[in-house]
C-alpha cells in the first residue's frame, strides 16, 4: 500500500473483518495501549464492526492523561513565578491541576507559550538570557528523544537559563502493571507502533513469556488496526502467545539506535506515578545525574507541591480499562472538553475525548450484547 487512502480502503477492511469473524469462536478482550489507536478505533467505528465477543479495552497510552497531578501542579507553580517563560505543547494547557490549568495561569499575566518543538523553547531561552525558560517535557518514548536532544544541546551551547520539567513514562512497565492487577481482564495487547519505532521490540518478548499474552505491534490507520486485531485473534484462538510485528514499514526490531543512544545519555530510569493509576516502579525517566542542573523541578524547588484529585472523575478507571468513558456519570454533563474534570476528556488522545467527539449523540446503553461470532458489536454509547 503506497498511498495514505489505501490504509482506509473499505473493501480491504471488509475482507479483514470477515477473516476476524471467521476466526473468532469465543469472547476475547484485547487492549490497545495507545491513545492514538483508541481515537482511530472510535472514529472509524472499528470496535462496533468487530464480532460482539471481541472487546477492545482502552489502555493508558495517552501521555497527557497519565501525567500525574503533582507534575501539573508543579508546572502551574513554576509558570506563575515572575521572570519565567513557561513553554509547552498546546495539549497541556487545559489539563486541570488541583484547582486551575495553564490557560488560567496565563490569563493572570504569566508568560505561558505554546511551542511546536522543545528546540523552540531553547531558541526562546537564547533570545531571552535574562529570563528563565522552562519546557514541559511529557510523554512516552516517542517524544523523549527530542527532549533529550534539547537538554543535550542546552548543555553543549552553554545555555544556562533553560530547564526541563520532566514527566516521561515507559510503556513496557505499564503493560506489566496492568497484567499484575487483580482486576485485569486483558488477554492480549496491540502495542503502539510509534513507541516501537523508537525503542524497537526487544522489551516485549519477556512480557509475552512472563504473562503468556500475545503482543502485536500495530499502526494507527484502520487497516493497520484491523490487521493487528486479526493477528491477535488468530493467536488467541490457537492458544499461542507471541510477539508479532504487524507494522514493519515503520518498526525495525532494533528501533532507532541513534535516538536510544541519546536517551541513555540524558535520562535515567526512575519510578513514576501515573495519573489515575498510581506508582509504577521503573516506569519513567528523569534527567541523569550529569544533567541534574537542568531539571526544573530541582531548580525551582517545587518537589513538595501537594495535590487533590477530583472525587467525581473516574478517569483512572478508564485508563485501566475497567470502565468505558460513557459509564462515568459526569461524562458529557459535568465533564466536557471545555470543562474537564480529568485529562482523559481534554487530551487529543484521551478515551473520554474520543467518545465525546464521536459517540456522545448515540443512545446510551449499559448492557453488553449476547455474544455472536458472526454479528458486529452494537453501539455501546
KEKE-3310 file (N, C-alpha, C; in steps of 0.2 Angstrom, whole numbers, plus 5000, padded with zeros to 4 digits):
npx = (5004:5004:4999:4991:4977:4974:4976:4964:4955:4939:4935:4946:4946:4934:4936:4946:4939:4930:4938:4942:4930:4927:4937:4935:4929:4925:4924:4935:4946:4955:4968:4971:4985:4989:4983:4981:4978:4966:4958:4957:4951:4938:4934:4933:4924:4928:4928:4914:4911:4918:4916:4904:4909:4923:4931:4937:4948:4952:4968:4981:4988:4989:4998:4997:4986:4991:5000:5005:4995:5003:5014:5007:5003:5015:5020:5011:5014:5028:5026:5019:5028:5037:5047:5049:5047:5036:5035:5026:5018:5003:4992:4993:4989:4975:4974:4968:4974:4975:4967:4966:4972:4984:4980:4972:4982:4990:4981:4981:4992:5004:5018:5015:5019:5014:5023:5030:5040:5053:5065:5061:5059:5072:5077:5070:5075:5088:5087:5082:5091:5090:5080:5071:5068:5057:5054:5040:5042:5034:5027:5028:5040:5041:5041:5052:5065:5067:5066:5077:5088:5086:5090:5103:5109:5107:5116:5128:5128:5130:5119:5112:5100:5089:5078:5071:5055:5052:5042:5042:5036:5036:5031:5032:5034:5021:5012:5016:5011:4998:4995:4997:4988:4974:4962:4963:4957:4963:4968:4977:4988:4988:5002:5010:5014:5022:5030:5038:5045:5054:5060:5062:5058:5063:5060:5048:5047:5050:5039:5029:5032:5032:5019:5011:5004:4998:5007:5005:5013:5007:5000:4991:4981:4965:4966:4978:4975:4965:4972:4981:4972:4967:4978:4980:4969:4970:4981:4976:4965:4972:4979:4991:5005:5014:5026:5022:5026:5016:5018:5029:5033:5037:5043:5058:5066:5076:5073:5077:5093:5101:5092:5090:5102:5104:5094:5099:5110:5105:5094:5089:5082:5068:5056:5039:5024:5008:4995:4979:4982:4993:5008:5021:5034:5050:5046:5048:5057:5070:5080:5097:5111:5121:5115:5107:5107:5099:5086:5070:5062:5070:5078:5068:5063:5051:5046:5039:5025:5008:4994:4976:4965:4950:4936:4925:4929:4932:4943:4954:4949:4945:4958:4963:4956:4945:4932:4921:4922:4908:4902:4905:4897:4898:4901:4900:4891:4894:4907:4916:4925:4927:4925:4934:4935:4945:4960:4958:4947:4951:4963:4970:4972:4965:4953:4940:4939:4938:4926:4917:4918:4915:4905:4895:4882:4875:4863:4863:4869:4870:4871:4879:4880:4873:4884:4890:4898:4897:4891:4892:4897:4886:4882:4889:4887)
npy = (4994:5010:5023:5035:5034:5021:5014:5015:5008:5003:4990:4982:4983:4977:4963:4960:4961:4950:4940:4940:4938:4925:4918:4920:4911:4912:4923:4937:4948:4963:4974:4990:4999:5012:5029:5036:5025:5022:5033:5031:5019:5022:5033:5028:5018:5005:4996:4993:4986:4974:4956:4953:4947:4951:4962:4978:4985:5000:5007:5014:5023:5037:5051:5064:5061:5053:5060:5064:5072:5079:5084:5092:5102:5107:5112:5122:5130:5134:5141:5152:5160:5175:5182:5170:5161:5150:5135:5125:5111:5113:5104:5102:5114:5115:5105:5100:5105:5104:5115:5124:5128:5128:5138:5146:5151:5158:5168:5176:5184:5177:5171:5161:5150:5142:5130:5121:5112:5106:5112:5124:5131:5131:5140:5152:5153:5157:5169:5176:5180:5185:5179:5165:5150:5137:5121:5110:5094:5080:5064:5048:5036:5041:5055:5058:5057:5070:5079:5075:5078:5091:5095:5090:5099:5111:5110:5108:5121:5130:5136:5143:5147:5138:5125:5109:5102:5087:5073:5059:5044:5025:5012:4997:4994:4998:4989:4978:4981:4982:4969:4963:4967:4964:4965:4963:4961:4959:4950:4951:4962:4976:4983:5000:5007:5018:5020:5008:5011:5019:5013:5000:4982:4974:4974:4967:4953:4947:4951:4944:4931:4930:4934:4927:4932:4937:4949:4962:4972:4987:4998:5014:5017:5013:5000:4995:4993:4984:4973:4971:4967:4955:4947:4946:4939:4927:4922:4920:4912:4900:4897:4902:4913:4926:4938:4949:4958:4968:4980:4983:4992:5003:5000:4994:4979:4983:4997:5014:5017:5028:5037:5030:5029:5043:5045:5036:5043:5056:5053:5044:5029:5029:5027:5031:5040:5038:5046:5043:5030:5027:5023:5016:5005:5009:5015:5026:5041:5051:5066:5062:5060:5069:5079:5085:5099:5105:5102:5107:5105:5103:5115:5125:5121:5114:5102:5098:5101:5099:5089:5087:5077:5076:5070:5066:5062:5049:5045:5037:5024:5023:5023:5012:5003:4998:5003:5010:5026:5032:5027:5034:5045:5058:5061:5070:5079:5086:5085:5090:5093:5107:5110:5101:5087:5078:5073:5064:5068:5080:5079:5076:5063:5056:5044:5048:5060:5055:5047:5057:5066:5058:5049:5054:5058:5046:5034:5030:5014:5002:4988:4973:4966:4950:4937:4934:4926:4929:4941:4959:4971:4980:4997:5005:5016)
npz = (5000:4995:4996:5006:5007:5004:5016:5022:5014:5010:5005:5007:5021:5024:5020:5029:5041:5039:5039:5053:5059:5054:5061:5075:5088:5101:5116:5117:5125:5121:5123:5117:5118:5115:5115:5103:5094:5100:5097:5083:5082:5088:5080:5067:5070:5072:5083:5084:5073:5074:5079:5091:5102:5103:5112:5113:5124:5131:5134:5144:5136:5133:5134:5139:5148:5158:5164:5180:5193:5202:5195:5186:5194:5199:5187:5186:5197:5194:5182:5186:5192:5193:5180:5173:5158:5152:5143:5132:5124:5115:5120:5133:5140:5144:5153:5169:5184:5202:5205:5195:5177:5165:5155:5163:5172:5163:5159:5170:5168:5167:5158:5147:5134:5119:5110:5096:5096:5107:5105:5100:5112:5117:5108:5112:5125:5122:5116:5126:5138:5151:5157:5165:5156:5154:5148:5146:5148:5143:5141:5131:5125:5113:5112:5120:5114:5107:5117:5125:5116:5116:5129:5129:5119:5125:5136:5128:5121:5131:5137:5150:5156:5153:5157:5160:5164:5169:5164:5159:5154:5153:5141:5142:5157:5161:5154:5161:5174:5172:5169:5181:5189:5200:5195:5182:5165:5153:5138:5128:5119:5108:5103:5103:5088:5086:5097:5097:5085:5089:5101:5097:5097:5107:5121:5123:5121:5134:5141:5135:5137:5151:5155:5147:5135:5119:5110:5098:5087:5081:5069:5066:5057:5049:5042:5047:5061:5060:5054:5064:5075:5068:5068:5081:5086:5080:5086:5099:5097:5093:5105:5106:5112:5107:5101:5088:5074:5066:5059:5050:5041:5048:5059:5064:5071:5079:5082:5083:5084:5086:5092:5104:5110:5113:5122:5132:5136:5141:5150:5165:5171:5182:5196:5193:5195:5189:5183:5189:5191:5199:5207:5197:5197:5191:5179:5172:5166:5172:5173:5170:5181:5177:5171:5180:5184:5175:5178:5180:5191:5202:5201:5203:5215:5218:5223:5234:5232:5235:5231:5225:5219:5209:5216:5209:5196:5185:5178:5181:5181:5168:5162:5166:5160:5166:5165:5152:5144:5144:5155:5166:5177:5176:5163:5148:5154:5167:5164:5151:5135:5137:5150:5159:5170:5171:5164:5153:5146:5140:5133:5117:5114:5123:5130:5134:5128:5114:5114:5117:5106:5095:5099:5108:5105:5102:5107:5124:5131:5143:5144:5138:5122:5118:5115:5099:5086:5073:5072:5071:5084:5093:5095:5109:5116)
capx = (5000:5009:4996:4988:4970:4974:4975:4957:4951:4933:4935:4951:4944:4928:4939:4949:4933:4927:4943:4942:4924:4928:4942:4933:4924:4924:4925:4942:4947:4961:4969:4975:4989:4990:4978:4980:4974:4959:4954:4956:4946:4932:4932:4930:4919:4930:4926:4907:4911:4920:4912:4902:4914:4929:4930:4943:4949:4956:4973:4983:4993:4988:5004:4994:4981:4994:5004:5002:4993:5008:5018:5004:5003:5022:5020:5007:5018:5033:5023:5016:5033:5040:5054:5049:5044:5035:5034:5023:5014:4996:4988:4994:4986:4969:4973:4966:4978:4971:4962:4967:4976:4989:4977:4970:4988:4991:4976:4983:4998:5010:5021:5015:5019:5014:5028:5029:5046:5057:5070:5059:5060:5079:5078:5067:5080:5094:5085:5080:5095:5089:5074:5072:5064:5056:5049:5036:5043:5030:5026:5031:5046:5040:5043:5058:5072:5068:5068:5084:5092:5086:5094:5110:5111:5107:5122:5133:5129:5131:5113:5111:5093:5085:5077:5066:5051:5052:5037:5042:5034:5038:5026:5033:5032:5014:5009:5017:5007:4991:4994:4998:4982:4969:4956:4965:4954:4966:4971:4981:4989:4991:5007:5010:5019:5027:5035:5042:5049:5060:5064:5062:5054:5067:5057:5042:5047:5050:5032:5025:5034:5030:5012:5008:4999:5001:5008:5006:5014:5002:5000:4986:4976:4960:4969:4983:4972:4961:4977:4983:4967:4966:4983:4979:4963:4972:4985:4972:4961:4976:4982:4998:5007:5020:5027:5021:5026:5012:5019:5036:5035:5039:5046:5063:5067:5081:5071:5081:5099:5103:5088:5091:5109:5103:5090:5103:5115:5102:5090:5090:5076:5065:5049:5035:5017:5004:4988:4973:4984:4997:5016:5023:5041:5055:5041:5048:5064:5072:5087:5103:5115:5126:5111:5103:5106:5094:5080:5066:5059:5075:5079:5063:5061:5044:5045:5034:5018:5003:4988:4970:4961:4943:4932:4920:4932:4933:4947:4959:4946:4945:4964:4965:4952:4939:4925:4921:4920:4901:4900:4906:4891:4899:4903:4896:4887:4898:4914:4916:4932:4928:4925:4936:4936:4951:4964:4956:4942:4954:4968:4969:4972:4961:4947:4934:4938:4936:4919:4913:4918:4912:4899:4891:4875:4872:4859:4867:4867:4875:4871:4883:4876:4874:4890:4889:4904:4895:4887:4896:4896:4881:4884:4889:4886)
capy = (5000:5016:5029:5035:5032:5014:5012:5015:5005:4999:4984:4978:4982:4972:4957:4959:4960:4944:4935:4941:4934:4918:4915:4920:4906:4914:4930:4939:4955:4965:4981:4994:5003:5019:5034:5037:5020:5022:5038:5029:5014:5025:5037:5024:5013:4998:4992:4991:4982:4968:4952:4955:4944:4954:4968:4982:4989:5006:5007:5020:5026:5044:5054:5069:5058:5049:5065:5065:5078:5083:5087:5098:5107:5109:5116:5129:5134:5137:5146:5158:5164:5181:5180:5163:5159:5143:5133:5118:5109:5115:5100:5103:5120:5114:5099:5103:5103:5103:5120:5128:5125:5133:5144:5151:5154:5163:5174:5181:5188:5173:5171:5154:5150:5136:5129:5115:5108:5108:5116:5131:5133:5133:5147:5157:5154:5160:5176:5180:5177:5187:5176:5158:5147:5130:5117:5105:5088:5075:5059:5041:5035:5044:5062:5059:5059:5077:5082:5073:5081:5098:5096:5089:5105:5117:5109:5109:5128:5134:5140:5141:5149:5134:5119:5104:5099:5080:5068:5054:5037:5020:5008:4990:4993:4999:4983:4973:4983:4980:4961:4961:4970:4959:4967:4963:4956:4959:4944:4952:4969:4979:4988:5006:5006:5024:5019:5003:5013:5022:5009:4993:4977:4970:4973:4964:4945:4945:4951:4939:4924:4931:4934:4922:4935:4939:4957:4963:4979:4989:5005:5018:5018:5007:4993:4994:4991:4978:4968:4969:4963:4949:4943:4944:4934:4921:4919:4918:4906:4895:4896:4905:4919:4928:4945:4949:4965:4970:4987:4983:4998:5009:4997:4988:4976:4987:5003:5019:5016:5035:5040:5026:5032:5050:5044:5034:5049:5061:5051:5038:5026:5030:5026:5036:5040:5038:5049:5039:5023:5026:5022:5010:5005:5009:5016:5033:5043:5058:5068:5059:5065:5074:5084:5087:5106:5107:5099:5112:5103:5105:5122:5129:5118:5113:5094:5097:5103:5094:5089:5085:5074:5077:5064:5064:5060:5041:5044:5032:5018:5022:5022:5005:4998:4995:5006:5014:5033:5034:5024:5039:5049:5065:5061:5074:5084:5090:5084:5091:5096:5114:5109:5094:5085:5074:5074:5060:5072:5086:5077:5074:5056:5053:5040:5051:5065:5052:5046:5064:5069:5053:5045:5057:5059:5040:5032:5026:5008:4999:4981:4970:4961:4942:4935:4930:4927:4932:4948:4965:4973:4985:5003:5004:5023)
capz = (5000:4994:4997:5013:5007:5004:5023:5024:5009:5014:5003:5011:5028:5024:5020:5036:5046:5038:5042:5060:5061:5053:5066:5081:5091:5108:5118:5119:5127:5118:5125:5113:5123:5113:5114:5096:5092:5103:5093:5077:5083:5089:5075:5062:5072:5071:5089:5083:5067:5076:5082:5098:5108:5103:5116:5114:5131:5130:5138:5147:5132:5132:5138:5143:5153:5163:5168:5187:5195:5206:5190:5183:5199:5199:5181:5187:5201:5190:5177:5189:5195:5189:5176:5169:5152:5153:5136:5132:5118:5117:5123:5141:5143:5148:5158:5175:5190:5208:5205:5189:5172:5162:5152:5168:5174:5158:5160:5176:5166:5167:5151:5145:5127:5115:5105:5092:5097:5113:5102:5100:5119:5118:5105:5116:5130:5119:5114:5132:5143:5157:5160:5165:5151:5156:5144:5150:5144:5145:5135:5131:5122:5106:5112:5124:5111:5105:5124:5127:5112:5118:5135:5127:5115:5130:5139:5123:5119:5137:5138:5157:5158:5151:5161:5158:5169:5166:5166:5154:5156:5148:5140:5145:5164:5162:5152:5167:5180:5170:5169:5188:5193:5202:5191:5174:5160:5146:5136:5123:5118:5102:5105:5100:5083:5086:5103:5095:5080:5093:5106:5095:5100:5111:5128:5123:5122:5141:5144:5132:5141:5158:5156:5142:5132:5113:5109:5091:5086:5076:5067:5068:5051:5050:5040:5052:5067:5059:5053:5071:5078:5065:5070:5089:5087:5077:5091:5105:5096:5093:5111:5106:5114:5103:5099:5081:5071:5061:5057:5048:5037:5052:5065:5064:5078:5084:5083:5081:5088:5087:5097:5110:5112:5116:5128:5138:5138:5145:5155:5169:5173:5189:5197:5191:5197:5183:5185:5189:5191:5204:5206:5194:5198:5185:5173:5169:5165:5175:5170:5173:5186:5174:5168:5185:5185:5170:5180:5183:5197:5207:5200:5206:5222:5219:5224:5240:5230:5237:5226:5227:5213:5209:5218:5204:5190:5185:5173:5182:5179:5161:5160:5167:5156:5170:5163:5146:5146:5145:5161:5171:5177:5174:5155:5143:5158:5171:5161:5144:5134:5139:5157:5160:5177:5171:5157:5148:5142:5136:5129:5110:5113:5128:5128:5135:5122:5108:5115:5117:5100:5090:5101:5113:5102:5101:5113:5128:5133:5148:5143:5133:5118:5118:5110:5092:5082:5066:5072:5073:5090:5093:5098:5116:5119)
cpx = (5004:5006:4992:4981:4969:4973:4968:4952:4945:4933:4940:4949:4938:4931:4943:4944:4930:4932:4943:4935:4924:4933:4939:4928:4922:4926:4932:4942:4954:4962:4974:4979:4989:4983:4976:4976:4967:4955:4953:4951:4939:4929:4929:4925:4921:4928:4919:4907:4914:4915:4910:4906:4920:4929:4937:4943:4954:4961:4976:4989:4992:4993:5001:4990:4985:4999:5002:5000:4998:5012:5014:5004:5010:5023:5017:5011:5024:5031:5021:5022:5035:5046:5054:5045:5043:5032:5031:5020:5007:4992:4988:4991:4980:4968:4973:4971:4973:4965:4962:4971:4980:4986:4975:4976:4990:4987:4977:4989:5004:5012:5021:5014:5018:5019:5027:5035:5050:5063:5068:5060:5067:5080:5076:5072:5086:5093:5083:5084:5094:5083:5075:5066:5063:5052:5046:5037:5039:5030:5029:5037:5046:5043:5050:5064:5073:5069:5075:5089:5092:5090:5102:5113:5111:5114:5128:5134:5130:5125:5110:5104:5088:5084:5071:5062:5049:5046:5036:5040:5035:5032:5026:5031:5024:5010:5010:5012:5000:4990:4994:4992:4977:4963:4957:4960:4957:4969:4976:4982:4991:4996:5008:5016:5025:5032:5040:5047:5055:5064:5065:5057:5057:5064:5051:5042:5047:5043:5028:5026:5031:5023:5008:5002:5002:5001:5009:5007:5010:5002:4993:4980:4971:4963:4974:4980:4968:4966:4980:4978:4966:4972:4983:4974:4966:4977:4981:4968:4966:4980:4989:4999:5014:5020:5027:5022:5022:5013:5026:5038:5038:5043:5051:5064:5071:5079:5076:5087:5101:5099:5089:5097:5108:5099:5094:5108:5112:5098:5092:5083:5074:5058:5045:5027:5013:4997:4983:4975:4988:5004:5017:5031:5045:5051:5042:5056:5064:5078:5092:5107:5119:5122:5106:5102:5101:5087:5076:5063:5064:5077:5074:5060:5054:5042:5040:5027:5013:4997:4982:4966:4954:4940:4927:4922:4934:4939:4952:4956:4946:4952:4966:4961:4946:4932:4927:4919:4913:4898:4901:4900:4892:4901:4898:4891:4892:4905:4913:4923:4933:4928:4927:4937:4943:4954:4962:4951:4945:4959:4966:4969:4968:4955:4941:4933:4936:4929:4915:4913:4914:4906:4894:4883:4872:4868:4863:4864:4872:4875:4875:4879:4878:4880:4888:4895:4903:4893:4892:4893:4891:4884:4884:4889:4880)
cpy = (5006:5022:5029:5033:5025:5011:5012:5012:5001:4992:4979:4977:4977:4965:4955:4957:4953:4938:4935:4937:4927:4914:4915:4915:4907:4921:4931:4947:4958:4972:4984:4999:5010:5023:5035:5031:5020:5027:5035:5023:5017:5029:5033:5018:5006:4994:4990:4987:4975:4963:4954:4953:4947:4961:4972:4986:4994:5007:5014:5024:5033:5048:5060:5066:5056:5054:5066:5072:5083:5087:5093:5103:5111:5114:5123:5133:5138:5142:5152:5162:5170:5179:5174:5164:5152:5140:5126:5117:5111:5111:5099:5109:5119:5108:5102:5100:5103:5109:5124:5124:5130:5139:5149:5155:5160:5169:5179:5185:5184:5172:5163:5154:5143:5135:5122:5110:5111:5113:5123:5135:5135:5139:5153:5159:5158:5167:5180:5178:5179:5184:5168:5155:5139:5127:5111:5098:5082:5069:5052:5041:5039:5051:5063:5060:5066:5081:5081:5077:5089:5100:5095:5096:5111:5116:5111:5117:5132:5138:5138:5143:5144:5128:5115:5102:5092:5076:5063:5047:5032:5015:5001:4989:4994:4993:4978:4975:4981:4973:4959:4963:4964:4960:4966:4958:4956:4952:4944:4959:4970:4985:4994:5006:5012:5023:5014:5006:5017:5017:5001:4988:4973:4969:4969:4956:4943:4945:4946:4932:4925:4930:4930:4926:4937:4947:4958:4970:4981:4996:5009:5019:5012:5000:4991:4990:4984:4972:4966:4965:4956:4944:4941:4939:4928:4918:4916:4912:4899:4893:4898:4911:4921:4935:4944:4956:4965:4977:4987:4988:5003:5006:4992:4986:4980:4994:5008:5020:5023:5038:5037:5028:5039:5049:5041:5039:5054:5059:5045:5035:5027:5028:5032:5035:5041:5041:5044:5032:5022:5025:5016:5010:5005:5010:5023:5035:5050:5060:5064:5063:5070:5080:5087:5095:5109:5105:5105:5111:5105:5112:5127:5127:5117:5105:5093:5100:5097:5095:5086:5083:5076:5070:5062:5061:5053:5040:5038:5025:5017:5020:5015:5000:4995:4997:5009:5021:5035:5031:5028:5043:5056:5066:5065:5079:5088:5090:5084:5093:5103:5115:5103:5093:5081:5075:5070:5063:5078:5084:5075:5067:5052:5050:5044:5057:5061:5050:5052:5066:5064:5049:5048:5058:5052:5038:5028:5019:5005:4991:4979:4966:4954:4941:4931:4931:4930:4939:4953:4967:4979:4991:5003:5011:5026)
cpz = (5000:4996:5003:5012:5006:5011:5026:5019:5012:5011:5006:5018:5029:5024:5026:5041:5045:5040:5050:5062:5060:5058:5073:5083:5098:5110:5119:5121:5125:5120:5119:5117:5121:5112:5107:5092:5094:5099:5086:5077:5084:5083:5069:5064:5072:5077:5088:5077:5069:5079:5089:5103:5108:5106:5115:5120:5129:5136:5141:5143:5129:5136:5142:5149:5159:5167:5175:5189:5199:5201:5187:5188:5200:5193:5182:5192:5198:5185:5180:5192:5190:5186:5173:5163:5152:5146:5136:5125:5120:5120:5130:5144:5146:5152:5165:5180:5196:5208:5199:5183:5169:5158:5157:5171:5169:5158:5165:5174:5166:5159:5149:5138:5124:5110:5102:5093:5103:5111:5101:5107:5120:5114:5109:5122:5128:5118:5121:5138:5150:5161:5160:5160:5153:5150:5147:5146:5146:5139:5136:5127:5115:5107:5116:5120:5109:5112:5126:5123:5114:5124:5133:5123:5120:5134:5134:5121:5125:5139:5145:5160:5155:5156:5158:5164:5166:5169:5160:5157:5151:5147:5143:5152:5165:5160:5158:5173:5178:5171:5177:5192:5194:5198:5184:5171:5154:5145:5130:5122:5111:5105:5101:5095:5084:5091:5100:5089:5083:5097:5103:5098:5105:5119:5128:5124:5129:5143:5141:5135:5148:5159:5151:5138:5125:5113:5102:5090:5080:5075:5069:5063:5052:5048:5045:5058:5066:5058:5060:5075:5075:5068:5077:5090:5085:5082:5097:5103:5095:5099:5111:5109:5112:5102:5091:5079:5065:5058:5054:5044:5041:5058:5064:5071:5082:5085:5080:5086:5090:5093:5104:5113:5116:5122:5134:5140:5143:5151:5159:5171:5181:5190:5195:5193:5190:5186:5184:5190:5198:5202:5203:5194:5191:5178:5170:5168:5169:5172:5173:5177:5183:5171:5174:5186:5180:5172:5183:5189:5203:5207:5204:5213:5223:5220:5230:5238:5232:5232:5229:5221:5214:5211:5213:5198:5190:5180:5174:5180:5172:5159:5161:5164:5160:5168:5156:5148:5148:5151:5167:5171:5175:5166:5151:5147:5161:5168:5154:5142:5136:5147:5160:5168:5177:5164:5152:5143:5138:5132:5122:5109:5119:5126:5129:5130:5116:5109:5114:5110:5095:5092:5106:5111:5101:5107:5117:5130:5138:5147:5137:5129:5119:5113:5104:5088:5075:5066:5074:5080:5089:5097:5106:5120:5116)
residu = (UNK:UNK:UNK:UNK:UNK:UNK:UNK:UNK:UNK:UNK:UNK:UNK:UNK:UNK:UNK:UNK:UNK:UNK:UNK:UNK:UNK:UNK:UNK:UNK:UNK:UNK:UNK:UNK:UNK:UNK:UNK:UNK:UNK:UNK:UNK:UNK:UNK:UNK:UNK:UNK:UNK:UNK:UNK:UNK:UNK:UNK:UNK:UNK:UNK:UNK:UNK:UNK:UNK:UNK:UNK:UNK:UNK:UNK:UNK:UNK:UNK:UNK:UNK:UNK:UNK:UNK:UNK:UNK:UNK:UNK:UNK:UNK:UNK:UNK:UNK:UNK:UNK:UNK:UNK:UNK:UNK:UNK:UNK:UNK:UNK:UNK:UNK:UNK:UNK:UNK:UNK:UNK:UNK:UNK:UNK:UNK:UNK:UNK:UNK:UNK:UNK:UNK:UNK:UNK:UNK:UNK:UNK:UNK:UNK:UNK:UNK:UNK:UNK:UNK:UNK:UNK:UNK:UNK:UNK:UNK:UNK:UNK:UNK:UNK:UNK:UNK:UNK:UNK:UNK:UNK:UNK:UNK:UNK:UNK:UNK:UNK:UNK:UNK:UNK:UNK:UNK:UNK:UNK:UNK:UNK:UNK:UNK:UNK:UNK:UNK:UNK:UNK:UNK:UNK:UNK:UNK:UNK:UNK:UNK:UNK:UNK:UNK:UNK:UNK:UNK:UNK:UNK:UNK:UNK:UNK:UNK:UNK:UNK:UNK:UNK:UNK:UNK:UNK:UNK:UNK:UNK:UNK:UNK:UNK:UNK:UNK:UNK:UNK:UNK:UNK:UNK:UNK:UNK:UNK:UNK:UNK:UNK:UNK:UNK:UNK:UNK:UNK:UNK:UNK:UNK:UNK:UNK:UNK:UNK:UNK:UNK:UNK:UNK:UNK:UNK:UNK:UNK:UNK:UNK:UNK:UNK:UNK:UNK:UNK:UNK:UNK:UNK:UNK:UNK:UNK:UNK:UNK:UNK:UNK:UNK:UNK:UNK:UNK:UNK:UNK:UNK:UNK:UNK:UNK:UNK:UNK:UNK:UNK:UNK:UNK:UNK:UNK:UNK:UNK:UNK:UNK:UNK:UNK:UNK:UNK:UNK:UNK:UNK:UNK:UNK:UNK:UNK:UNK:UNK:UNK:UNK:UNK:UNK:UNK:UNK:UNK:UNK:UNK:UNK:UNK:UNK:UNK:UNK:UNK:UNK:UNK:UNK:UNK:UNK:UNK:UNK:UNK:UNK:UNK:UNK:UNK:UNK:UNK:UNK:UNK:UNK:UNK:UNK:UNK:UNK:UNK:UNK:UNK:UNK:UNK:UNK:UNK:UNK:UNK:UNK:UNK:UNK:UNK:UNK:UNK:UNK:UNK:UNK:UNK:UNK:UNK:UNK:UNK:UNK:UNK:UNK:UNK:UNK:UNK:UNK:UNK:UNK:UNK:UNK:UNK:UNK:UNK:UNK:UNK:UNK:UNK:UNK:UNK:UNK:UNK:UNK:UNK:UNK:UNK:UNK:UNK:UNK:UNK:UNK:UNK:UNK:UNK:UNK:UNK:UNK:UNK:UNK:UNK:UNK:UNK:UNK:UNK:UNK:UNK:UNK:UNK:UNK:UNK:UNK:UNK:UNK)
# end
